[in-house]
Amino acid sequence: MRTSLHSADAWKPGGAAQPTGRLRPPGRRGAALAAGVAALAAFATTALTAPAASAASTASVATAAAARTGAGPAVPALHWTSCPYPDAPAELQCASIEVPVDHAHPDGPKATVTVDRLRATGAHPVGSLFFDPGGPGGSGTEFLYGEAMGTRLFSAATREHFDVIGVDPRGVGLSSPVRCDPALLDRRVSLFPEDEAAFRRLVDRNRELGESCRRLTGPLLDHVDTVSAARDLELLRRALGQGKLNYLGLSYGSQLGATYAELFPDRIRTMALDGALDHSLSTPALMRGETHAYEDSLDRFADWCARDISCSLHGTDVGSLVDALVAQADRTPIPAPQCAEDGDCRTSVTGEDILLNVQNLLLFPARRADLALALGRARDGDASAFSPALATGPSDPIANGSPLAIECQDWPTPVRTLDDLRRLRRDGQAAAPRLGGASQSWTILAGCAGWPAPVTNPPRPLHVRGAPPILITNATHDPSTAYPWAVRLERALPSGVLATRDGDGHTSYLAHGTSRTRDAIDDYLLTGRTPPRGTVYTD
């Protein structure tokens, strides 16, 4: 679902991510990037600052002009400096603000929220555009770093007209991160337990992992929900001091944007939500919708392989191959020799690893060939492309506790017993017979069972009044954010307008090549005008 915009190897310096002979496992980035994020400790380890300790740092920026745009007390202006990413060019700048850990107690402990910025390339920019890539747990600063290194993630129109600002929400990346025991992050437990003993191992791991996150993160762990992140976004807007918000949110970023619109509808100039997440659904309903969308995309991938001779599996029954690989890996895990060599992912792959990670390679149509190669190599005994990442530290740049911590505060799980999970599995099999519920949503249902932090932002209907036109975009065959969710979000937003992309893949803004959907997003961000309601693009 929202997982992998930030973790699907979606960029490499110098161009689109395409393998050259060697397939990296889904969710891994280049070694230079991983090393760079590891080097951020000096920048982001001040996870929580008590009020007394923060007085000096607050005073140091108090001489800056306070940004008073919007209601509320003055917020110190952003102070831009160099970014801690390796070899980051000088034009990439970073800034941080202190925010209350608990917005209900603004004088209590503080956390840090960090952004980075690339200035507009044009002479007459409209303003700044805040960008969230999704996840949850996705790092906007990292995406912008990729752009600065020449990846061309953003369109020329966006770069010309806006200073682009990448956001790391609370708990993520350069902001005060969620920190967890890496041994517990790496402990292998089944998310599809077959018996009571396996179910107890799952729940015990979840509880112990959450307790380790609370011990290492502090009180922030109980306040990484999306409402808190949306309030942080408002503080960032005011600290920037440029007027109303321009925002582009992909995948989970659409939930962050919609939450901001509910809280601060009159402070929006433009808001584009690409790949819609519907937070009014129950977690089981979310799972049913997502796993059905994922299976639809897998079927369409199989159809493509059947008719296109460029597919390395052309002439192979892809569905039967996936079934056979899952059954084989369930009996005896398939080796992942690449991971054994690199040490950053598991050295063997189970059936559920395959079921959960095929989705990553379906996110972008340009990676169809990668998925075909990965499945073929798994058939030949190398399942490295489907191996989960291993955590190398408490806030590893790839395998960390941020996604689960955020999800467990936004999405309650009804799982209390093995029978509960079995009932959900039957629901998943009804929605997606081949996948049986496998999806990012399933990792919430199973992964949040036993989680110690409370659900502070449960699903509920959205109430937005007084917002300007908000653009929603979604593909009809998105494997992650199911198209019906976008239809529901348009109905929930009185000023929302859905532009449909009739096609495959997760989100539309990151598509390579000509895209009328991306052009419509660019035009809307520049002018504030949406396409006519009911517009369908056949990109």
PEQUI-V413291 format. One record per residue. SS is DSSP state (A for helix, B for strand, O for the rest). PHI is phi in whole degrees, 0 to 359 (NA if undefined). NEAR is the number of other C-alpha atoms within 12 Angstrom. Layout:
# PEQUI-V413291
ss phi near
SS PHI NEAR
SS PHI NEAR
This chain:
# PEQUI-V413291
ss phi near
O NA 54
O 284 48
A 309 47
A 248 44
A 300 47
O 265 42
O 221 41
O 254 43
O 55 38
O 287 43
B 215 38
B 219 31
O 307 28
O 99 16
B 158 20
B 292 26
O 281 30
O 224 25
O 290 26
O 239 11
O 91 11
O 245 17
O 269 37
O 282 41
O 298 48
O 305 44
O 92 40
O 257 40
O 246 35
O 293 28
A 298 20
A 296 20
A 293 29
A 300 28
A 295 20
A 295 27
A 292 37
A 298 27
O 281 24
O 277 29
A 306 25
A 295 17
A 273 28
A 237 37
O 279 28
O 282 32
O 296 37
B 226 34
B 233 30
O 293 26
A 305 22
A 296 15
A 290 17
A 272 25
A 299 17
A 295 13
A 292 22
A 294 26
A 296 14
A 294 14
A 251 23
O 292 19
O 285 15
O 291 19
O 296 18
O 286 24
B 274 26
O 249 23
O 287 27
O 95 26
O 285 17
O 106 16
O 293 15
O 297 21
B 241 32
O 303 31
O 294 29
O 294 35
O 249 31
O 272 25
B 215 21
B 291 23
O 264 36
O 274 32
O 288 34
O 293 24
O 59 21
O 296 30
O 293 22
O 298 21
O 287 24
O 275 35
B 242 30
B 238 38
B 208 35
B 226 44
B 230 41
B 269 44
B 231 45
B 294 33
O 303 37
O 242 28
O 296 26
O 285 14
O 228 14
O 295 20
O 266 19
O 275 22
O 304 28
B 244 35
B 236 45
B 250 40
B 241 48
B 241 47
B 228 51
B 231 50
B 215 44
B 241 44
O 293 31
O 299 26
O 277 21
O 275 17
O 280 13
O 228 15
O 293 22
O 289 29
B 159 34
B 252 36
B 237 46
B 281 45
B 231 46
B 236 47
O 274 49
O 108 45
O 132 44
O 296 49
O 101 48
O 284 47
O 260 45
A 293 44
A 295 43
A 291 52
A 300 45
A 291 45
A 301 44
A 301 40
A 299 37
A 296 36
O 272 27
O 100 20
O 279 24
O 61 29
O 282 37
O 263 42
O 290 31
A 299 19
A 294 28
A 299 40
A 295 32
A 291 25
A 261 29
B 224 34
B 286 34
B 269 44
B 240 48
B 275 47
B 252 48
B 256 49
O 299 54
O 310 54
B 90 52
O 233 52
O 58 51
O 286 47
O 286 48
O 307 43
B 272 49
O 289 51
O 241 46
O 221 37
O 295 31
A 297 29
A 296 22
A 281 30
A 300 37
A 270 27
O 296 23
O 276 29
O 227 27
O 276 31
O 275 41
O 233 42
O 295 25
O 264 19
O 216 17
A 297 20
A 296 16
A 293 21
A 295 29
A 294 26
A 299 28
A 297 37
A 295 32
A 297 27
A 299 31
A 301 39
A 295 27
A 296 29
A 297 41
A 299 40
A 294 29
A 293 28
A 297 38
A 294 31
A 295 21
A 272 27
A 263 37
O 87 30
A 296 30
A 302 43
A 303 45
A 273 35
A 219 44
O 255 51
O 291 42
A 288 43
A 297 36
A 298 37
A 295 46
A 293 39
A 294 34
A 298 44
A 299 45
A 295 45
A 296 41
A 297 47
A 302 40
A 292 31
A 296 39
A 291 39
O 72 26
O 249 28
O 102 25
O 289 34
B 279 43
B 252 46
B 215 49
B 235 51
B 239 49
B 256 48
O 60 51
A 304 45
A 301 49
A 290 43
A 293 45
A 299 52
A 294 54
A 297 50
A 294 42
A 300 38
A 297 42
A 292 32
A 279 27
O 225 33
A 296 30
A 275 24
A 250 30
B 254 39
B 266 34
B 222 41
B 213 51
B 251 53
B 246 52
B 248 55
O 87 54
O 276 52
O 251 52
O 258 47
O 276 38
O 270 28
O 279 26
O 291 24
A 298 36
A 299 36
A 294 30
A 300 41
A 299 43
A 299 39
A 294 41
A 288 45
A 294 43
A 294 38
A 296 41
A 297 47
A 294 38
A 301 32
A 292 39
A 295 41
A 297 28
A 291 27
A 297 40
A 297 31
A 297 22
A 298 27
A 298 27
A 291 21
A 254 17
O 248 19
O 290 15
O 286 16
O 290 26
O 293 25
O 257 32
O 304 21
O 92 20
O 259 23
O 284 23
A 296 31
A 301 29
A 294 19
A 296 26
A 300 36
A 302 23
A 294 23
A 295 35
A 297 32
A 298 23
A 298 24
A 291 29
A 291 22
A 286 14
O 218 15
O 309 27
B 275 35
B 299 29
O 234 37
A 298 29
A 299 29
A 289 30
A 298 21
A 286 14
A 272 20
O 78 22
O 249 33
B 207 35
O 295 32
O 275 29
B 214 33
B 234 41
O 266 34
A 298 34
A 289 39
A 302 44
A 295 43
A 300 42
A 279 41
A 259 42
A 302 49
A 303 49
A 301 46
A 277 46
A 264 43
O 296 46
O 236 39
A 306 35
A 297 24
A 258 33
A 304 34
A 298 30
A 298 37
A 296 42
A 299 39
A 297 34
A 296 41
A 293 43
A 297 29
A 291 28
A 297 38
A 300 30
O 271 18
O 104 23
O 234 32
O 258 43
A 305 46
A 295 47
A 249 49
O 276 45
O 293 41
B 292 40
O 253 34
O 281 30
O 257 26
O 190 28
O 298 33
O 231 39
O 307 38
O 294 43
O 250 45
O 261 43
O 219 39
O 270 48
A 300 45
A 303 48
A 293 46
A 299 48
A 291 48
A 298 47
A 289 42
A 269 36
A 259 41
O 225 43
O 289 40
O 255 34
O 275 27
O 280 31
O 239 24
O 225 24
A 298 27
A 298 18
A 301 22
A 292 37
A 295 26
A 297 21
A 295 34
A 297 33
A 295 23
A 299 26
A 296 34
A 292 23
A 292 20
A 280 28
O 210 28
O 304 23
O 285 31
O 271 42
O 61 32
O 102 43
O 304 45
O 174 50
A 296 42
A 299 47
A 296 43
A 294 42
A 285 39
A 303 45
A 274 48
A 284 44
O 267 41
O 293 40
O 92 31
O 297 38
O 279 28
O 282 36
O 285 27
O 279 29
O 258 24
O 224 29
O 289 25
O 302 29
O 195 19
O 298 20
O 272 28
O 234 23
B 238 28
O 225 23
O 89 20
O 275 30
O 289 30
O 306 34
B 242 47
B 267 51
B 245 58
B 231 55
B 200 49
B 276 43
B 292 36
B 236 38
O 285 46
O 280 46
O 236 57
O 261 56
O 298 43
A 304 43
A 302 32
A 295 41
A 294 41
A 298 28
A 294 26
A 294 41
A 299 33
A 294 23
A 282 30
B 260 34
O 305 24
O 259 30
B 282 37
B 231 38
B 267 42
B 254 41
B 266 40
B 258 36
B 279 24
B 175 29
B 251 39
O 99 45
O 265 50
O 68 53
O 236 50
O 292 41
O 274 38
O 297 34
O 271 28
O 83 19
O 291 16
O 210 22
A 292 25
A 294 39
A 296 40
A 300 30
A 294 37
A 296 44
A 301 37
A 297 24
A 296 34
A 299 42
A 284 30
A 254 21
O 83 27
O 261 24
O 274 31
O 297 30
O 302 18
O 302 21
O 89 18
O 296 21
B 234 23
B 254 26
O 250 19
O 286 25
